[in-house]
């Protein structure tokens, strides 16, 4: 075996979390070794061919602002792009893109292969060595040892993974890929508590076996929003996806075979994602629904393989096939791969700090599905943060923590470490109490200072963001001006008023208003979308100023509790006045701040008052 040098950080796993971790470590000037069981699978999109979505799109933009790869890679490999929820309030507008998987994976793989300070190793980590509760090395299958100052584990669904298709059980991390064994047992021996979760994937079918005339075409936006703040002249593909609805015959076939689903037969012990149910769950739990919407998504350009989004299942393959054949256009459907469920090991995220470093083992970080999350975006965000903080750890500097009011990334981590999880965690806008502050369009302003302070972007990238922020500030000044006498007549106004007051009226567009007044001219073709996005964001601030002011007051009010540190070794049993449930929950979670303690389920406001008095006293 090739002799490996000592390294600063070892990253275990080459999925979305692993590549973001390795990339940012490299950018920050530290050596890292990325260990994966299959070098050809780096950055693989193992499930749906899409990036972004509700709240997820905002998170991709945050990843981009903090030096990550996902946003710009999605822009370069998209088949169609769409801004979701345009008919709803602007706090929930979210970019999403259908992705050419092959292109996406190729871009990611090439980047990781050629990035500085990185060594790629094809192998399997089976154990972790510690000294005085500190990571010192990892051991690969075969006995080879790699010394390291920090370790990030991003194993996805590979930890003791088991695939279920009807009564078939296949030991695998993904279909056709070996699972990882040994790490779970090793971590348990180090004192970590594990759980078993499951997720699922739908069948892939042959394009030529579908009668497309029976399906409805769906296209993306004509002038879409890019994920990356650094994508200029954005003119992406706009290829059609298709939709179809299930019917009674399909449902009946599923219902009469529910006993063959391992989810209902008891074969699967792990809990699945409540917000992304299997077709079995949909038919059983929502029996009053006559049909369910399915999206047919190509997995790459001119792909002969179609992903049936909305039909995740672990039923036997023949039942999957028979059920789908009842749908119009699917009469001659042919499978390339059946749907399946996968069970895997993960660890209670309450065992982590807000930096994603484990509380009990110094220098050990968890990121991605090992923390009980589900989704490419959630994994990438965690990998990025773990990578940043592994470098901070090595340098003995304070870790980077994103606040709930600063980003969905902050909401994600805080939810995980505070509320724990007993089901796969997925991000939604409803999880953010300050979602009006966490718009996709203001990510630049929210995270610019973080990126600049910690050296996460290049000087050129920082300059571009700074310029955009300046334009937005100038625009805010511009809307304070009143209409001219000519404009008053043009707009049919009775008197002069500031532009921003006029914009507060329903169905009034700031972009159209400023264009009509001649205050904004000659938008450069290469930055038209960005410029319009900037204008729309200022419009949002104007129209929703009441909500935003309320959020700012709430953030200011809670700032004190967020800054009040709780000693790790605090004995909650010794604090008189705490409820029994509060003692139990606080002792388990070990919150780092009073603010975090206040968000723990079962800890009441009166418990927080008692705890605050105790902390202020000591």
Buried (B, 14 or more C-beta within 10 A) or exposed (E): EEEBEEBBBBBBBBBBBBBBBBBBBBBBEBBBBBBBBBBEBBBBBBBBBBBBBBBBBBBBBBBBBBBBBBBBBBBBBBBBBBBBBEEEBBBBBBBBBBBBBBBBBBBBBEBBEEBEBBBBBEBBBBBBBBEEEEBBBBBBBEEBEBBBBBBBBBBBBBBBBBBBBBEBBBEBBBBEBBBBBBBBBBBEEBEBEBBBBBBBBBBBBBBEBBEEEEBEEBEBBEEBBBBBBBBEEBEBBBBBBBBBBBBEEBBEBBEEBBEBBBBBBEBBEBBBBEEBBBBBBBBBEEEEEEBBEBBBBBBBEEBBBBBBBBBBBBBBBEBBBBBBBBBEBBEEBEBBBBBBBBBBBBBBBBBBBBBBBBBBBBBBBBBBBBBBBBBBBBBBBBBBBBBBBBBBBBEEEEBBBBBBBBBBBBBBBBBBBBBBBEBBBBBBBEBBBBBBBBBBBBBBBBBBEBBBEBBBBEEEBBEBBEEBBEBBEEBEEBBEEBBEEEBBEEBEEEEEEBBBEBBBEEEBEBBEBBBEBEBBEEBEEEBEBBBBBBBBBBBBBBBBEEBBEEBEEBBEEBEEBBEBEBEEEBEBEEBEEBBEBBBBBBEBBBBBBBBBBBBBEEBBEEBBEBBBEBBEEE
